[in-house]
Amino acid sequence: MISQDLSTEKRLHHPWEYRNFFGQSQVFKLPECTIFRVPNQLGHFRLGITLKAKGSSVERNRVKRQIRESFRTQQASLGSFDYNVVVPAYKKMAYPYPEKLGQCIRERIIRAVSGR
């Protein structure tokens, strides 16, 4: 089985890292979430996840795993950017949302970031 983990160097951890997205980021509105992107100087992408939606810890963790896996499989095309995936509050996090979210990101992220 392939690991679903992203290394810690490819994740955003601190509140000040998330503040970089305010006012200077590119915004990609997908049907299931919104993705913000700012350039970094690290040579690889980093991922942050903001969940506004309510749900149990099991549901929240399932959604986060889907997002991480979607980005992990596309990492060669993501460039040197910090990404923040925001799941809006009106989304219901229960099944089948995590699968729909993962599919949406996998299908549309490359088109969105490349401008196609």
C-alpha positions as CSV (number, residue, x, y, z in Angstrom):
1,M,0.0,0.0,0.0
2,I,1.3,3.5,-0.9
3,S,1.7,5.8,2.0
4,Q,-0.8,8.7,2.3
5,D,1.7,10.8,4.3
6,L,3.3,14.0,3.2
7,S,6.5,14.8,4.9
8,T,6.4,17.5,7.6
9,E,8.5,19.8,5.5
10,K,5.6,19.9,3.0
11,R,3.0,21.0,5.4
12,L,2.2,24.4,6.9
13,H,2.2,24.3,10.7
14,H,2.1,27.8,12.3
15,P,-0.5,30.5,12.2
16,W,2.0,33.0,10.8
17,E,2.4,30.7,7.7
18,Y,-1.3,30.9,7.1
19,R,-1.3,34.7,7.3
20,N,0.7,34.9,4.1
21,F,-2.4,34.0,2.2
22,F,-4.3,37.2,3.0
23,G,-4.3,39.7,0.2
24,Q,-1.5,38.3,-1.9
25,S,-2.7,34.8,-3.0
26,Q,-4.1,33.4,-6.1
27,V,-7.6,31.9,-5.6
28,F,-8.9,28.8,-7.3
29,K,-12.6,28.2,-6.6
30,L,-13.5,24.5,-7.1
31,P,-17.0,23.0,-6.7
32,E,-16.0,21.3,-3.4
33,C,-13.4,23.7,-1.9
34,T,-11.4,26.8,-2.4
35,I,-7.6,26.7,-2.9
36,F,-5.3,29.6,-2.1
37,R,-1.7,29.7,-3.5
38,V,1.3,31.9,-2.8
39,P,4.9,31.4,-4.1
40,N,7.6,30.2,-1.8
41,Q,11.4,29.9,-2.1
42,L,11.7,26.3,-0.9
43,G,11.8,24.4,-4.2
44,H,8.8,22.3,-3.3
45,F,5.1,22.8,-2.4
46,R,3.7,23.0,1.1
47,L,0.1,22.3,2.0
48,G,-2.2,23.7,4.6
49,I,-5.8,22.7,5.3
50,T,-8.5,24.9,6.8
51,L,-11.8,23.1,7.7
52,K,-14.7,25.4,8.3
53,A,-17.3,22.6,8.1
54,K,-18.5,20.9,11.2
55,G,-18.2,17.2,11.6
56,S,-16.9,14.4,13.8
57,S,-13.2,13.9,14.2
58,V,-13.4,10.8,12.1
59,E,-15.0,12.8,9.2
60,R,-12.6,15.7,9.6
61,N,-9.6,13.3,9.5
62,R,-11.0,11.5,6.5
63,V,-11.3,14.8,4.6
64,K,-7.8,15.8,5.5
65,R,-6.4,12.4,4.4
66,Q,-8.2,12.8,1.0
67,I,-6.7,16.3,0.5
68,R,-3.2,15.2,1.4
69,E,-3.4,12.2,-0.9
70,S,-4.7,14.3,-3.8
71,F,-1.8,16.7,-3.4
72,R,0.7,13.9,-2.9
73,T,-0.2,12.3,-6.2
74,Q,0.0,15.6,-8.0
75,Q,3.2,16.9,-6.3
76,A,5.4,16.9,-9.5
77,S,3.1,19.5,-11.1
78,L,2.5,21.8,-8.1
79,G,5.8,23.8,-8.2
80,S,7.2,25.9,-5.5
81,F,4.1,27.3,-3.9
82,D,2.3,27.2,-0.5
83,Y,-1.3,25.9,-0.9
84,N,-4.2,26.4,1.6
85,V,-7.2,24.2,0.9
86,V,-10.4,25.7,2.6
87,V,-13.4,23.5,3.0
88,P,-16.4,25.9,3.5
89,A,-18.8,25.7,6.4
90,Y,-21.9,24.7,4.3
91,K,-20.3,21.4,3.2
92,K,-21.4,18.3,5.0
93,M,-18.3,16.2,5.7
94,A,-20.0,12.9,5.9
95,Y,-19.7,10.2,3.2
96,P,-19.5,10.7,0.1
97,Y,-18.0,14.2,0.5
98,P,-14.4,13.1,1.2
99,E,-14.3,11.0,-2.0
100,K,-16.0,13.8,-4.1
101,L,-13.5,16.3,-2.7
102,G,-10.5,14.1,-3.5
103,Q,-11.7,13.4,-7.0
104,C,-12.4,17.2,-7.6
105,I,-8.9,18.2,-6.5
106,R,-7.2,15.4,-8.5
107,E,-9.1,16.3,-11.7
108,R,-9.0,20.1,-11.5
109,I,-5.9,21.2,-9.6
110,I,-3.5,20.8,-12.5
111,R,-5.8,22.6,-14.8
112,A,-6.3,25.4,-12.3
113,V,-2.7,26.0,-11.5
114,S,-1.5,25.7,-15.1
115,G,-4.2,28.2,-16.3
116,R,-5.8,25.7,-18.7
